[in-house]
Amino acid sequence: MNCFTRSRGAAYAAVLLWAAGASPSAHAQSLTEWADAAWRRQPEAASGALRQQALQTQAQAAQAWTPEPPALELSTQTDRLHRNAGSREHEAGVAVPLWLPGERARSANVARADAAAFDTRWRAAQWRTAGQVRDAYWAWQRAQVDVQAAADRLATARQLAADVARRVQRGDLARADQHQAEGAVATAQAEQANAQAQGAEATQRLRALAGMAPTAQAADAHVEPTPPAPPEGTDWAQHPAVADARQRWQLARAQVSLLERQQRANPELTVSTTRSRDARGDPGAQSLTLALRLPFGGGDRHRARLAQAQADALEAETQWLAEQQRVAADWASAQAKAEAVQAQLQAAQERHRLAVETRGFFAKSFSLGETDLPTRLRTEAEAADAARQLQRARVEQAATQSTLRQAAGLLPAPAHTPRAAPHSAASQ
């Protein structure tokens, strides 16, 4: 559908474009492009590279030979301040933290689970952004239908008012009829102003998401292909929301397993060498020291951390199970809405056909003087409303396709032609 085709509508579109601060070339032509543009503006997309770098560093740290870097220890002892007999002792050593039994492997599991959780969070964030764009895009498409319908109704009202004015001058109609016709024009102008205001609001919402203002040339609806129905009894494991919830649970379990192993601080192995003399002139002696430091258990602090991690894991598991049920319910709701919209489209087509035929009948009889003006105005209003409802129903049918793909966890796909198979395989 092409909107703002009339001169006033085209001027209003130019005002919208100027208010949005976008150039005529800075606009997307499809829902896929809108979603891509919106995703590039998201915080997750901006920080993705740095987070991946942090996860890689975390994985490397989990594979290191020691849980923490070794430490250099230096000490000296002398009697210069109190006796000054020449007693000296110098010590140099290296303290090396040691992994607890099984801690290194479990730290690696946490690093792998965290990396997998990042991937699922990325997909889920991209999917949620696509849902916001879909909602804004189809709200904008509905607004364009209302804008076009209001422009068409105003043009029809003006044409009818001009016809009535000519007939009033000839004495075929009373001046009261002309007032009614002019009142219909004023009503159509008010409806057009309201539709344009709603169109501006929908335009700004879409621009806030994607950073680009839609133009009249981008008003053709993007119809996505119908996604295949999931098999019965599916657990929706590939759905971004479910996969993200499940991976959060896996990460929480890995963290619980690591804390169960970290019941105490890491032991420390110290290797040092000491050179000393008892008095001035005595030959120096050198010794080697090997020490092992074993901390006691973590106590209440460790038990509190473990309990918190176990609570987080239980919460994540509950969220994962609830997410599966929510996703299944969203899919069932989207399917039911798609069936209802299809029935509404068929009813709107029939109503439009009848309204157009009725308008033709009364237009002819009005020109012959067999029908009064109120009846003619009523049939024109009914025909205009039927045309608007038909266009809205077509937009709703296309929007339902997007709703189905969103419920199935799929990102926007390239548009397909009306001749395409109604149940083609969906690609992400």
N, C-alpha and C positions, 0 to 999 in steps of 0.2 A: 504494500500500500504506500502511496506517495502522499506526504502531508505538506501543508502550507503551499498548495498549488496556486492559490489565488494571490493577487498582488499584496493584499493586506497580510495574509499569512506568511508570504515570503519575507516581507519587511519585519514581521515579528520574529521569524526565525533568525534574521540577521541580528536583531537586538539580543536574542538569547545567546547567539554565538559570541557577540561582543562582550556581553555580561559575563560569560564563562571564561573569557580570556584566552580562547583557543583560536588558532588560525584555521581556515577552511581545509587545509591539508592534514590537520592534527585531529583526526577522528578515526575510529575503528569502523569496520564494515561488517563484522560478524560477532556473534556472541563469544566465539573462541578468542578473538582478538581483545574483546573487552575483558575477559577473564584473565588473559595473559598480562594485560596492562595493569589490572588491579593487583595481581599477584606480585608484580615487580615493585609495587609500592608498600607491600606488607613488611613489618619488622622481621618476620621469620626469614623472608627471602634476602633481606639486607644483611642479616647476621649469619646466614647459613655457612659461608666459607670459613668464618672464624670459629664457629662451633665445631665444624668438621675437623679443623686443625687442633682444637682442644681435645676432641675425642681421640684423634690419632696419638697425641702426646700422652693421653691417659693410658691408651693401650700399650705404648712403649714403656711407660713407667711400671705397668703391671708385669711386664716381661723382664724387668731389670733383675740383677742378681741380688740386690738389697732393697728393702722397702724404703729406705731413706739413704741419702748420700753419706759416705763415710765422713768422719770428723777427725781433725788433727788435734792432738793434745800435747801441750808443751808446759813444763813446770820446772822451776828451779828452787833450790833451798840453800841458804847460806847463814853463817853465824856472824856476819860482818857487823851487824848493828849492836850485838850485846857482848860477844866474847872475842870475836875476830881472831880465832885460832886457825883459820884457814879451812874450816869445814865447808865443803861444797857438794851439791848433788844436783845433777841436771837429768831431766827425763823427757823423752820424746816418744810419742806413741800414736797409733791410729785406732779409733773406735769404729767398728763396723756393725751397724744394725743387722739383725738376722730375721728372716721370715719365720713366722710361727708355722708349725706343721700344717700343710694344706692351705695356708693363707695366700700363697702366690697364685695357685690355681684358681682359687675363688675370686681373687682380685681380677684375674684375667676374665673370668666369667662375668663379673660386674661390668668390666670395660666393654665386652662384646654385647651385653644386654643394653648398655647405655647407648652404644652406636646404633643398635637395631631400633631402640626407642626413638632416637633422633630421626631415623628414616621414616618411621610411622607417624611421628609428630609432624614432620614436613608434609607428608601426604595428606594427613588430616587437616592441617592448616590450609593447604592448597584447595582441598575439597570444600572446606567451610567458606573460603573466599569465593569459590565458584558459586556456592549457594547464595551468597549475598549479591553477587553480580547478576545471577539469574533473576532473583526477586526484583532488583532495581531495573533490569533490562525489560522485563515483561510489564512492570508498572509503567515504564516509559512508553512501551508499545500500546498499552491500553489508553494512556493519555493522548497519544497521537491519533488513535481512533476517535476519541471524543472531540479532539480539535478539528479533525477533518469533517466529522459529522456536524459539528456546530457551524463550520464554514459553509457546508452544503445547505444546511437548513436556512442560514441567513440569506444565501443567494436565492433560494427558492422563495423565501418570504418577500424579498425585495422584488423579485419578478412578479409575484402575485399582487403585491401592492401596486406596482406600476400598471398592471392590467386592470385592477379595480379602479385606479385613478382615471384611466382613460374611459372606462364605462360610466363612472360618475359624471365626467364631463359631458358624455353623450346623453345622460339622463336615464341610463339603464339601471343604475344602482343608486342607493341613497348615500348621503355623506356619512351616515353612521357606519355603513359597510367599509368606507375608506378608513374611518377611525379604527375599526377592528383590524383591518389589514396592516395599518401602520403600527398598531399595538403588537401585532404578531412579529413585525420587524424588530421592534424594541426588545421584545422577549428574546428573540434569536440573538440579538446583539449582546444581551446580558449573559446568555448561555455561552456564547463564544468567548466573552471575557473570562468567565469562570473556567472554561475548558483550557484557555491559554494559561491561566494562572496555575492550574494543576499540571499542565504540561511543563511549565517552567520549574515547578517544584520537582517533578520527576527527572527533569534534565539535570538539575543541580545535584540530586542524589546520585545519579549515575556518574556525573563528573567527579564527585567527591571520592568515589571508589576507584575510578580508572584514571583520573587526572586529565580526561579529555571530554569535551562537550559533544554530544551527538548532534548531527546535522540532519537536514531534511533528506539529503542523499542517502543517509544510512538508516532510513525508516523501514525498509523492507524487513519483515520478520524473519529471523533465523530459526528454521525448523530443524531440530535435532532428530537423528534417527531413533526409533523406538528401541530401548534396551531389551534383551531377551529376558524372559521371566526366569527367576532363579528356581532351581529344582526344589521339590518338596523336602522339608526337613533340613534345609541348609542352615549352617551355623553362622553364615555371613562372615567367615574368617577373613575374606579378602576386602571387606568393606573398610574404608579408611578409618572410620570412627571405631569400629570393632577391633581392627588390627592395632590401633593406637592404644585402646584400653587394655587389650591383652598383653601388649609389649610392656606397658607400664606395670602390669602385674608381674611379668617375668623379671623385670628389673628390680621390683620390690622384693621378690623372692630371692634373687641373687644377693641383694644387700643384706637380707636376713641371714642367709647362709654365711656370708663373710663375717658379720658381727658375731655369729655363734662361734666362729673360730677365733675371733679377736677378743678373747676373754681377758687378756692382759696386754700390757704394752710389749713391744718387740724386745727380745733379749739383745744384748750387745756383747760383741767379742772385741776385746782390746788387746793389742800387741804393742808393747813398748820396750824401749831400751833405756837403761839408767847408767850414768857414769858418775862416780862419787869418790870423795876422799875424806878421811876423818880429820886430818890436820895438815897444816902447811908443811910441805916437804914429803908427805907420805905418798907412796905411789897410788895412782888412781885405780879404781876397780870398776869393771863394767858388768852389768847383769841384764838378762832378758826376762821380761814379765809377760805372762799370758793370763788374761783375766776374762771371766764370763759374768755378765750382769743379767740376773733373772728377776724381772719385776714380779710382784705379787699380783693377784687377780684384780680385775677392774672394780669389783665391789658394786655398790649401789649405782654408781654412774653408768657402768656397763649394762647393768640390768635395766636401767631406765632407757638407754639407747636401744637395747634389743627389743624391749616392749613397744617402744615407739615404732620401730621398723616393722614389727609383726602387725601392729595395728594398721600401718600404711599398706602392708601387703594384703590384709583382709579387706580393707577399704577398696583397694585396686581390683581385687577379685570380684567383689560385689558390684563395682562399677562396670566391669567387663561383662558380667552376666546381664546386668540391667541394660547395657548398651545393645546387646544382641536382641533383647526383646523390643527395645525402642526402635531399632532399625527395621525389624520385621513388621512392627506396627506401622511405621512410616511407609513401607512398601505397600502394605495392604491398603492403607488410606489413599495412597497415590493411585493405585489401581482402581479403587472405587470411584475416585474423582474423575479419572480418565473415562470410565464408562458413563458417568453422569454428564460429563462435558460433551461426549459424543451424542448422547440423546438430546442435549440442549442445542447442539449445532443443527441436528436434523429438524427440530422444532422451529428454530430460528429461520432456517431456509424456507420451510413451508409458510411461516408467518410472513416473511418478506415477499414471497411470491404472491400471496393473497393480498397483501397491502398494496403492492405495486399495481395489481390488476384493479383493485378497488379504487385506487387513486385515479387511474385512467378513466374508469367509468364516470366518477364524479367530476373529473376535470372536463370531460366532454359535455356532461349534462349541465355543468355550471356555465360553460361557454354558450350553451343554448338557452340559458335562463331557467332551467328546470330545477336547479339546486341552489339553495341559499348559501351565503358566504360562510356562516358558522360550520355548516357541514363540510364545505370544501376545506376550511382551515383544519377541521378535525381529521379529515382523511390525509391531509398533507403531514400533519403532526404524527399520525400513526405510521405513515409510510417512512418518514424520517427516522422515527424511533425503531422501526423494524429493520431498516438498513443499518442503523448503529448497532443494534443487538446482534445482527448477523456478523458484522465485522468483529465485534467483541467476542462472539462465540468462536470465530476462526482464530483469533489471537489466543483465546483460552485453550483451544485445542493444541496449538503450538506450545503454549506455556506448560500444558500438561505433560508434553513430551520431555521438557526440561525437568519437570518435577519428578517424573519417573526415573530419569537418569541420575538426578540428585539423590533420590531414595536408594538407587542401586549402587551409589558410591562412585559414579563415573564423572569425569570431568567433561566440560563442553566439547562436543564433537563437531566437525565440519557439517554444514547444512546439507541436506539432501533435497533432491527435486521432488515435486509432488508425485511424479510417476514411479518413484522408488518403491520397493517392496515394503509393506507396512510393518513387517517384523524382521528387518535386516539385523544382522549381528552387530552389536554395539562394540565400538572400539574406543579405547580410552585415549 
